Amino acid sequence: MLAGCASLAPLAGEGEALSGRLSVRVEGDAQRSFNAAFELAGSPERGSLALITPLGTQVARADWSAGQVRLRSREGERVYPDLDSLSEEALGERVPLAALFDWLRGRPWPGAANVASDRGFAQLGWEVDLSRYEEGWVLAERSTPPVVEVRARLDMPRSMAP
């Protein structure tokens, strides 16, 4: 386990929804990059992810449970077998959405090996930078081409706000 992050206070507990701003950038392809507010609830096994414009309009919402992910967007409704298939269809690249639940809580995902680094950890071919975690920032970057960067700015729970 990542010893360097063991002292970080989590921004949200296990059962709490996470929200904030999320940007995904696929190098060299603006069509597969986006920036939106997000609300992530549940777990990798059963949950939901909503993407919202700066004006508060929901752009897309994914709901999942065992063996099925349902995506509702302006283009209609689509069904996928798992979260990896959803991310690959939406971005043209697999983004480990199941691991994102733990990464956004400042820890490695227990479903795969990880290696600690001075800024966070490496897992699933991604470098997760937690150096600004206490300010609510998480950066995950896959350096193999095409480079994919996932940047999240988490809303701080009211109980932690200054």
ChimeraX commands (.cxc) that place a marker at each C-alpha (Angstrom):
marker #1 position 0.00,0.00,0.00 radius 0.5
marker #1 position 1.09,3.53,-0.51 radius 0.5
marker #1 position 2.84,4.64,2.65 radius 0.5
marker #1 position 3.40,8.21,1.48 radius 0.5
marker #1 position -0.33,8.90,1.24 radius 0.5
marker #1 position -1.39,7.08,4.38 radius 0.5
marker #1 position -1.47,10.33,6.34 radius 0.5
marker #1 position -3.70,12.19,3.87 radius 0.5
marker #1 position -7.18,12.88,5.16 radius 0.5
marker #1 position -9.75,11.66,2.66 radius 0.5
marker #1 position -11.95,14.32,1.08 radius 0.5
marker #1 position -14.93,11.97,1.05 radius 0.5
marker #1 position -15.74,8.78,2.90 radius 0.5
marker #1 position -16.61,5.42,1.37 radius 0.5
marker #1 position -20.35,6.02,1.05 radius 0.5
marker #1 position -20.15,9.70,0.14 radius 0.5
marker #1 position -20.63,10.97,-3.39 radius 0.5
marker #1 position -17.75,12.85,-4.95 radius 0.5
marker #1 position -18.22,16.01,-6.97 radius 0.5
marker #1 position -16.11,18.71,-8.54 radius 0.5
marker #1 position -14.60,19.53,-11.92 radius 0.5
marker #1 position -13.18,16.91,-14.24 radius 0.5
marker #1 position -11.12,17.31,-17.37 radius 0.5
marker #1 position -9.97,14.52,-19.64 radius 0.5
marker #1 position -7.44,15.32,-22.35 radius 0.5
marker #1 position -6.36,12.91,-25.05 radius 0.5
marker #1 position -3.17,14.24,-26.62 radius 0.5
marker #1 position -3.64,15.61,-30.10 radius 0.5
marker #1 position -7.39,15.02,-30.27 radius 0.5
marker #1 position -9.74,17.77,-29.12 radius 0.5
marker #1 position -12.73,15.62,-30.16 radius 0.5
marker #1 position -11.94,13.15,-27.39 radius 0.5
marker #1 position -11.22,15.71,-24.67 radius 0.5
marker #1 position -13.70,17.38,-22.35 radius 0.5
marker #1 position -14.10,19.52,-19.26 radius 0.5
marker #1 position -17.22,19.36,-17.06 radius 0.5
marker #1 position -18.52,19.35,-13.53 radius 0.5
marker #1 position -19.08,15.83,-12.25 radius 0.5
marker #1 position -20.97,13.90,-9.60 radius 0.5
marker #1 position -19.76,10.36,-8.89 radius 0.5
marker #1 position -21.75,8.15,-6.54 radius 0.5
marker #1 position -21.78,4.53,-5.48 radius 0.5
marker #1 position -18.97,2.11,-6.22 radius 0.5
marker #1 position -17.34,0.41,-9.21 radius 0.5
marker #1 position -19.94,-2.36,-8.84 radius 0.5
marker #1 position -23.03,-0.14,-8.68 radius 0.5
marker #1 position -23.11,3.60,-9.15 radius 0.5
marker #1 position -23.55,6.65,-11.32 radius 0.5
marker #1 position -21.54,9.40,-12.96 radius 0.5
marker #1 position -23.14,12.64,-14.16 radius 0.5
marker #1 position -21.35,15.24,-16.30 radius 0.5
marker #1 position -22.71,18.78,-16.06 radius 0.5
marker #1 position -22.00,21.97,-18.04 radius 0.5
marker #1 position -20.92,25.21,-16.31 radius 0.5
marker #1 position -24.53,26.40,-16.69 radius 0.5
marker #1 position -25.82,23.39,-14.76 radius 0.5
marker #1 position -27.20,21.35,-17.66 radius 0.5
marker #1 position -26.58,17.63,-17.43 radius 0.5
marker #1 position -24.72,16.54,-20.57 radius 0.5
marker #1 position -24.52,12.83,-19.82 radius 0.5
marker #1 position -25.29,10.35,-17.07 radius 0.5
marker #1 position -24.01,6.80,-16.72 radius 0.5
marker #1 position -25.65,4.34,-14.32 radius 0.5
marker #1 position -24.27,0.87,-13.78 radius 0.5
marker #1 position -24.74,-2.36,-11.90 radius 0.5
marker #1 position -23.41,-5.88,-12.45 radius 0.5
marker #1 position -22.84,-6.51,-16.13 radius 0.5
marker #1 position -24.46,-3.39,-17.55 radius 0.5
marker #1 position -23.72,0.32,-17.95 radius 0.5
marker #1 position -26.46,2.59,-19.28 radius 0.5
marker #1 position -25.39,5.96,-20.71 radius 0.5
marker #1 position -27.96,8.68,-21.33 radius 0.5
marker #1 position -26.87,11.76,-23.27 radius 0.5
marker #1 position -28.14,14.25,-25.85 radius 0.5
marker #1 position -27.51,11.60,-28.49 radius 0.5
marker #1 position -29.85,9.14,-26.79 radius 0.5
marker #1 position -29.27,6.04,-24.70 radius 0.5
marker #1 position -26.56,3.39,-25.09 radius 0.5
marker #1 position -25.77,0.23,-23.14 radius 0.5
marker #1 position -22.27,-1.13,-22.47 radius 0.5
marker #1 position -21.11,-4.35,-20.77 radius 0.5
marker #1 position -18.74,-2.54,-18.37 radius 0.5
marker #1 position -17.14,0.79,-17.41 radius 0.5
marker #1 position -14.01,0.19,-19.51 radius 0.5
marker #1 position -16.13,-0.27,-22.65 radius 0.5
marker #1 position -17.98,2.98,-21.88 radius 0.5
marker #1 position -14.75,4.97,-21.53 radius 0.5
marker #1 position -13.26,3.43,-24.66 radius 0.5
marker #1 position -16.36,4.25,-26.72 radius 0.5
marker #1 position -16.63,7.80,-25.35 radius 0.5
marker #1 position -12.93,8.72,-25.53 radius 0.5
marker #1 position -11.43,6.19,-27.87 radius 0.5
marker #1 position -9.17,5.18,-24.95 radius 0.5
marker #1 position -9.73,3.07,-21.88 radius 0.5
marker #1 position -9.75,5.14,-18.72 radius 0.5
marker #1 position -9.90,2.95,-15.58 radius 0.5
marker #1 position -13.18,4.32,-14.18 radius 0.5
marker #1 position -13.38,1.56,-11.55 radius 0.5
marker #1 position -10.00,2.67,-10.16 radius 0.5
marker #1 position -11.06,6.33,-10.27 radius 0.5
marker #1 position -13.26,5.80,-7.19 radius 0.5
marker #1 position -10.16,5.07,-5.11 radius 0.5
marker #1 position -7.82,7.47,-6.91 radius 0.5
marker #1 position -10.18,10.36,-6.15 radius 0.5
marker #1 position -10.06,9.31,-2.48 radius 0.5
marker #1 position -6.26,9.56,-2.52 radius 0.5
marker #1 position -5.37,5.87,-2.57 radius 0.5
marker #1 position -4.54,3.08,-5.01 radius 0.5
marker #1 position -7.33,0.83,-6.27 radius 0.5
marker #1 position -7.18,-2.53,-4.45 radius 0.5
marker #1 position -7.88,-4.42,-7.71 radius 0.5
marker #1 position -4.33,-4.07,-9.11 radius 0.5
marker #1 position -0.72,-3.78,-8.00 radius 0.5
marker #1 position 0.71,-0.30,-7.45 radius 0.5
marker #1 position 4.11,1.27,-6.90 radius 0.5
marker #1 position 4.58,4.26,-4.59 radius 0.5
marker #1 position 6.29,7.37,-5.94 radius 0.5
marker #1 position 7.35,10.66,-4.39 radius 0.5
marker #1 position 4.15,12.36,-5.70 radius 0.5
marker #1 position 1.64,9.49,-5.35 radius 0.5
marker #1 position 1.70,6.09,-7.04 radius 0.5
marker #1 position 1.72,4.25,-10.37 radius 0.5
marker #1 position -1.05,1.79,-11.19 radius 0.5
marker #1 position -2.49,0.17,-14.33 radius 0.5
marker #1 position -0.01,2.09,-16.51 radius 0.5
marker #1 position -1.05,5.45,-15.02 radius 0.5
marker #1 position 0.88,7.87,-12.79 radius 0.5
marker #1 position -1.43,9.25,-10.10 radius 0.5
marker #1 position -0.16,12.54,-8.66 radius 0.5
marker #1 position -1.53,13.32,-5.18 radius 0.5
marker #1 position 0.93,16.10,-4.35 radius 0.5
marker #1 position -1.96,18.63,-4.15 radius 0.5
marker #1 position -4.56,16.22,-2.79 radius 0.5
marker #1 position -5.20,18.20,0.38 radius 0.5
marker #1 position -6.26,21.10,-1.88 radius 0.5
marker #1 position -8.63,18.74,-3.71 radius 0.5
marker #1 position -6.51,18.07,-6.81 radius 0.5
marker #1 position -5.88,14.64,-8.33 radius 0.5
marker #1 position -3.97,14.17,-11.58 radius 0.5
marker #1 position -3.75,10.82,-13.37 radius 0.5
marker #1 position -1.69,10.54,-16.52 radius 0.5
marker #1 position -1.02,7.66,-18.89 radius 0.5
marker #1 position 2.24,8.37,-20.72 radius 0.5
marker #1 position 1.99,5.71,-23.44 radius 0.5
marker #1 position 0.73,7.16,-26.73 radius 0.5
marker #1 position -1.67,8.68,-27.01 radius 0.5
marker #1 position -1.04,10.42,-23.70 radius 0.5
marker #1 position -4.23,10.71,-21.64 radius 0.5
marker #1 position -4.56,13.10,-18.71 radius 0.5
marker #1 position -7.41,13.02,-16.19 radius 0.5
marker #1 position -7.45,16.03,-13.88 radius 0.5
marker #1 position -9.98,16.39,-11.06 radius 0.5
marker #1 position -10.63,19.25,-8.68 radius 0.5
marker #1 position -12.78,17.83,-5.89 radius 0.5
marker #1 position -15.32,19.87,-3.97 radius 0.5
marker #1 position -14.40,19.84,-0.32 radius 0.5
marker #1 position -17.10,18.54,2.04 radius 0.5
marker #1 position -18.66,21.32,4.08 radius 0.5
marker #1 position -17.25,19.79,7.25 radius 0.5
marker #1 position -13.69,20.32,5.90 radius 0.5
marker #1 position -14.16,23.76,4.37 radius 0.5
marker #1 position -12.30,26.59,6.20 radius 0.5
marker link #1:1,2 radius 0.2
marker link #1:2,3 radius 0.2
marker link #1:3,4 radius 0.2
marker link #1:4,5 radius 0.2
marker link #1:5,6 radius 0.2
marker link #1:6,7 radius 0.2
marker link #1:7,8 radius 0.2
marker link #1:8,9 radius 0.2
marker link #1:9,10 radius 0.2
marker link #1:10,11 radius 0.2
marker link #1:11,12 radius 0.2
marker link #1:12,13 radius 0.2
marker link #1:13,14 radius 0.2
marker link #1:14,15 radius 0.2
marker link #1:15,16 radius 0.2
marker link #1:16,17 radius 0.2
marker link #1:17,18 radius 0.2
marker link #1:18,19 radius 0.2
marker link #1:19,20 radius 0.2
marker link #1:20,21 radius 0.2
marker link #1:21,22 radius 0.2
marker link #1:22,23 radius 0.2
marker link #1:23,24 radius 0.2
marker link #1:24,25 radius 0.2
marker link #1:25,26 radius 0.2
marker link #1:26,27 radius 0.2
marker link #1:27,28 radius 0.2
marker link #1:28,29 radius 0.2
marker link #1:29,30 radius 0.2
marker link #1:30,31 radius 0.2
marker link #1:31,32 radius 0.2
marker link #1:32,33 radius 0.2
marker link #1:33,34 radius 0.2
marker link #1:34,35 radius 0.2
marker link #1:35,36 radius 0.2
marker link #1:36,37 radius 0.2
marker link #1:37,38 radius 0.2
marker link #1:38,39 radius 0.2
marker link #1:39,40 radius 0.2
marker link #1:40,41 radius 0.2
marker link #1:41,42 radius 0.2
marker link #1:42,43 radius 0.2
marker link #1:43,44 radius 0.2
marker link #1:44,45 radius 0.2
marker link #1:45,46 radius 0.2
marker link #1:46,47 radius 0.2
marker link #1:47,48 radius 0.2
marker link #1:48,49 radius 0.2
marker link #1:49,50 radius 0.2
marker link #1:50,51 radius 0.2
marker link #1:51,52 radius 0.2
marker link #1:52,53 radius 0.2
marker link #1:53,54 radius 0.2
marker link #1:54,55 radius 0.2
marker link #1:55,56 radius 0.2
marker link #1:56,57 radius 0.2
marker link #1:57,58 radius 0.2
marker link #1:58,59 radius 0.2
marker link #1:59,60 radius 0.2
marker link #1:60,61 radius 0.2
marker link #1:61,62 radius 0.2
marker link #1:62,63 radius 0.2
marker link #1:63,64 radius 0.2
marker link #1:64,65 radius 0.2
marker link #1:65,66 radius 0.2
marker link #1:66,67 radius 0.2
marker link #1:67,68 radius 0.2
marker link #1:68,69 radius 0.2
marker link #1:69,70 radius 0.2
marker link #1:70,71 radius 0.2
marker link #1:71,72 radius 0.2
marker link #1:72,73 radius 0.2
marker link #1:73,74 radius 0.2
marker link #1:74,75 radius 0.2
marker link #1:75,76 radius 0.2
marker link #1:76,77 radius 0.2
marker link #1:77,78 radius 0.2
marker link #1:78,79 radius 0.2
marker link #1:79,80 radius 0.2
marker link #1:80,81 radius 0.2
marker link #1:81,82 radius 0.2
marker link #1:82,83 radius 0.2
marker link #1:83,84 radius 0.2
marker link #1:84,85 radius 0.2
marker link #1:85,86 radius 0.2
marker link #1:86,87 radius 0.2
marker link #1:87,88 radius 0.2
marker link #1:88,89 radius 0.2
marker link #1:89,90 radius 0.2
marker link #1:90,91 radius 0.2
marker link #1:91,92 radius 0.2
marker link #1:92,93 radius 0.2
marker link #1:93,94 radius 0.2
marker link #1:94,95 radius 0.2
marker link #1:95,96 radius 0.2
marker link #1:96,97 radius 0.2
marker link #1:97,98 radius 0.2
marker link #1:98,99 radius 0.2
marker link #1:99,100 radius 0.2
marker link #1:100,101 radius 0.2
marker link #1:101,102 radius 0.2
marker link #1:102,103 radius 0.2
marker link #1:103,104 radius 0.2
marker link #1:104,105 radius 0.2
marker link #1:105,106 radius 0.2
marker link #1:106,107 radius 0.2
marker link #1:107,108 radius 0.2
marker link #1:108,109 radius 0.2
marker link #1:109,110 radius 0.2
marker link #1:110,111 radius 0.2
marker link #1:111,112 radius 0.2
marker link #1:112,113 radius 0.2
marker link #1:113,114 radius 0.2
marker link #1:114,115 radius 0.2
marker link #1:115,116 radius 0.2
marker link #1:116,117 radius 0.2
marker link #1:117,118 radius 0.2
marker link #1:118,119 radius 0.2
marker link #1:119,120 radius 0.2
marker link #1:120,121 radius 0.2
marker link #1:121,122 radius 0.2
marker link #1:122,123 radius 0.2
marker link #1:123,124 radius 0.2
marker link #1:124,125 radius 0.2
marker link #1:125,126 radius 0.2
marker link #1:126,127 radius 0.2
marker link #1:127,128 radius 0.2
marker link #1:128,129 radius 0.2
marker link #1:129,130 radius 0.2
marker link #1:130,131 radius 0.2
marker link #1:131,132 radius 0.2
marker link #1:132,133 radius 0.2
marker link #1:133,134 radius 0.2
marker link #1:134,135 radius 0.2
marker link #1:135,136 radius 0.2
marker link #1:136,137 radius 0.2
marker link #1:137,138 radius 0.2
marker link #1:138,139 radius 0.2
marker link #1:139,140 radius 0.2
marker link #1:140,141 radius 0.2
marker link #1:141,142 radius 0.2
marker link #1:142,143 radius 0.2
marker link #1:143,144 radius 0.2
marker link #1:144,145 radius 0.2
marker link #1:145,146 radius 0.2
marker link #1:146,147 radius 0.2
marker link #1:147,148 radius 0.2
marker link #1:148,149 radius 0.2
marker link #1:149,150 radius 0.2
marker link #1:150,151 radius 0.2
marker link #1:151,152 radius 0.2
marker link #1:152,153 radius 0.2
marker link #1:153,154 radius 0.2
marker link #1:154,155 radius 0.2
marker link #1:155,156 radius 0.2
marker link #1:156,157 radius 0.2
marker link #1:157,158 radius 0.2
marker link #1:158,159 radius 0.2
marker link #1:159,160 radius 0.2
marker link #1:160,161 radius 0.2
marker link #1:161,162 radius 0.2
view
